[in-house]
Amino acid sequence: MNDPRGLAPAGWHIPSDAEWATLITCLGEKFVAGGRMKYPGTSFWAEPNTAATNVSGFAGLPGSLRMSDGGFLNNGQTGYWWSSTERNSGEAWDRFLNHSSANAGRINGYSKKGGFPVRCIRD
C-alpha cells in the first residue's frame, strides 16, 4: 500500500489505520458504523445486507479478498480495504464490512501477498 510508484493519485493518500478508526468512531463506533458505510440493497451485496443505510456517503461495496495463493474469497459478502499502516514487514492492517452485520471490522494484519481494494482520501 505504501508503494514508491504512488498508488494514490497526486493530492490523495491511502488512509492509515488511525484514519479508519476516526471514521468509524465518528459514525457511532464499530457495532453500527458498518451499516452506515454500506451501500444499501442487495444489487451488489449478498442478502441480508444488515442495517445498510449509507448515511455516511461512503457507499461501501463488497469486493473479493485475494488470498496469497491467488484465489478469491467472499465475493458479494464482504468489502475489504487496506490501510497504509503496517503491522510488520509482511502484513498490513485492513478494515472490512460484511453483508450480515452492521459492524465495521478490522483484521489485525493480513499478508501483503494477498490483496484488497484501497480507498483514497483527499489530502
Residue pairs with C-beta under 8 A, 6 or more apart in sequence:
1 7
1 14
1 82
1 83
1 84
1 92
1 112
1 118
2 14
2 84
2 86
7 14
7 118
8 14
8 118
8 120
9 120
11 122
11 123
12 120
12 121
12 122
12 123
13 84
13 120
13 121
13 123
14 82
14 83
14 84
14 118
14 119
14 120
14 121
15 23
15 83
15 84
15 119
15 120
15 121
16 83
16 84
16 85
17 83
17 84
17 85
17 93
17 106
18 85
19 83
19 121
20 81
20 83
20 93
20 95
20 106
23 33
23 37
23 56
23 58
24 30
24 33
24 95
24 104
25 33
27 33
27 36
27 37
27 56
27 104
28 36
30 103
30 104
30 105
30 106
31 102
31 103
32 51
32 102
33 56
33 102
33 103
33 104
34 51
34 60
34 97
34 98
34 101
34 102
34 103
34 104
34 105
35 50
35 51
35 52
35 53
35 102
36 51
36 53
36 54
36 55
36 56
36 58
36 102
37 54
37 56
37 58
37 60
37 97
37 104
38 45
38 49
38 51
38 52
38 53
38 54
38 58
38 60
38 79
38 97
39 45
39 52
39 54
39 59
39 60
39 61
40 49
40 52
40 53
40 54
41 49
41 52
42 48
42 49
44 61
44 62
44 76
45 52
45 61
45 62
45 76
45 77
45 99
46 62
46 76
46 77
46 99
46 100
47 99
48 99
48 100
49 99
50 99
50 100
50 101
50 102
51 101
51 102
54 60
60 79
60 97
61 79
62 74
62 75
62 76
62 77
62 78
62 79
62 97
62 99
63 75
63 78
63 79
63 80
63 116
63 117
64 72
64 73
64 74
64 75
65 72
65 73
65 74
65 78
65 80
65 114
65 115
65 116
66 72
66 114
66 115
66 116
67 73
67 114
68 111
68 113
68 114
74 80
76 99
77 98
77 99
77 100
78 96
78 97
78 98
78 99
79 96
79 97
79 98
79 117
80 94
80 95
80 96
80 107
80 116
80 117
81 94
81 95
81 96
81 116
81 117
81 118
81 119
82 92
82 94
82 116
82 117
82 118
83 92
83 93
83 94
83 95
84 92
85 92
85 93
86 92
86 93
87 93
87 108
87 109
88 109
90 111
90 112
90 113
91 109
91 110
91 111
91 112
92 109
92 110
92 112
93 106
93 107
93 108
93 109
93 110
94 106
94 107
94 110
94 116
95 104
95 105
95 106
95 107
96 104
96 105
96 106
96 107
97 103
97 104
97 105
98 105
110 116
